[in-house]
Amino acid sequence: MASGRRPIATMNRLLAVLDTPEAATAAIRALGRAGFPSEAVVALRGDADADRIDSRGFVRGRWRRAWRILQFTQTDQMVDLAVYEAALRDGRTVVLVHARRPEDRDRAQRALEAAGAHFMNFFGRIATEDIARWRGEELTIPKHLLR
């Protein structure tokens, strides 16, 4: 692995973008107050964490690239990973919350929204769910990944 860090686990996780470090800190505190233990919350920042997402498979080599191509053809939300990666490269924070049950997702969503989070998606085991759209200035995303 190029970054020396493990890939990001997305299954059963709610992902959200926070535009400022202060908003990210507020979101993490709000999630704690909502009952999420620290091990259920991951905050990603910067290029090294963007490489961990590796939405197009460019970081981890040929097999990862082939796997990502297959995923893009089978999963409609795969393009969202490219947005999260671009948000990290743009200096924003992406917060992931492990929330398997619907009531946990609702609690996490409320806590994240209160902190100003946007572009929220839940990546389940079999399906994904759009929760909140992107807000603000658009990111630079490769044209072939735009819907």
N, C-alpha and C positions, 0 to 999 in steps of 0.2 A: 504494500500500500504506500503510495507516495507521501501521504500526510503523516504516516506513522500512527494514525488514530483509527479507531473502528468506524465502519459506516454507520449512518444514522438509521435507527430502527423507527419505522413509521407505523407499523401495524398497531391498531388500537390506540392511536395517538391523535390528539387534536393539535394542529399546527397553526400558528398565528404570527403575524408580523407586527413588530412594534418599532416605531420610527425613531425613537430617541432612547438613549441609555436610561434616562429617568423613567420613561414609560415602561421599559423592560423591568426595572427594579420594582416599580409599583405593581406590575403584573405578577411578578414572582411572590411579592409579599401578599397580594390579594389571593393568590392560589393557596398559599400557606394558611391564611385565615379561613379559606373555604374548605380546609381539611385535607389538602393534598400534601403528602409527605415529600420531603426534598428529593427523594429518589424517583418520584413520579414526574418531576419537572426538570427539563433540560433547556438551558438557554444557549443558543448558538450565536457566535459573533465572528465576523471576519472571514478572510479567504481560506484559512485552514479548515474551518467548519463548513464552508461552501464546498471545499474539496471532499469532505466527508459525505455530502449529499450526492455529488458526482452525477447529476441528473442525466447527462448524456454519455457517461461512461468514458470520458476522456482522461480521467486521472488514474484509474486502476487497470488500464490495459485493454487488450483486445477482447478477452472473454467478458469483461464487465460491459464493454461497448456493445457486444452482441446481445447480452442479456437485456440491456437498456432498450435496444432497438425492438426486441421481442416484447418487452413490457409496454412500450409506446404503442404497439399495434394491438395490444390486448386490454389496456387499461386507460380509460379516458382521463383520469386524474394525473397521469404521469407528467403531463406538461406543467402541472402546478409545482412539481419539484423544481423545475427550471426557474420558476418565479421565486421560490424560496431561496434558491441558490443566488439568483441575481440580487435579491434583497440583501443578502449577507455581503455580497461584493460591493453593494452600494452603501454600506455602513450601518445598516439596520440590524435589529436583533430578531431572530426567529425563536419562538418558545414552543416547545413540544410538551404536551401533558398526556401522560398515560391515563386513559379514561375509558375502560372497556364498557362500562354500563351506561345506558342512556342518561340516567340521572347524574352520573359523574360528568358526562359531556356537558350537560346543561349547566352544572355548577361551574365547570371550567370556563365555559363560554361567557357566563355572566361576569366572572372575575376578570377575564381578559378584556371583554368589552368595556368594563368600568375603567380599565387602565389605558384605553385608547387603541386596543389591538384591532387589526383588520386583516383581510385576506385569510380567513379561517377555513380550514378544511379538516374533516375527520377522515382518517384512513383506517377503515375497518379491515377485518380479515378477508371479507369477500367483496365488500362494496365501499365506496367512498361517498362522502356527503359534503356538498358546498354549504358553508354556514354563513360566511360574510365575504363580500366582494372586496377587491382592492380599492383603496381610497387614496387619493392624492395623485401626485405626478407619476406618470408611467415610467417603468424601468426599461432599460435597454435589454430586450430579449431577442435572440436570433429569430429571424422572420419565419423560418420553417417550423418553429414551435408555437407560433401564434395561432389561435383558433380562428 
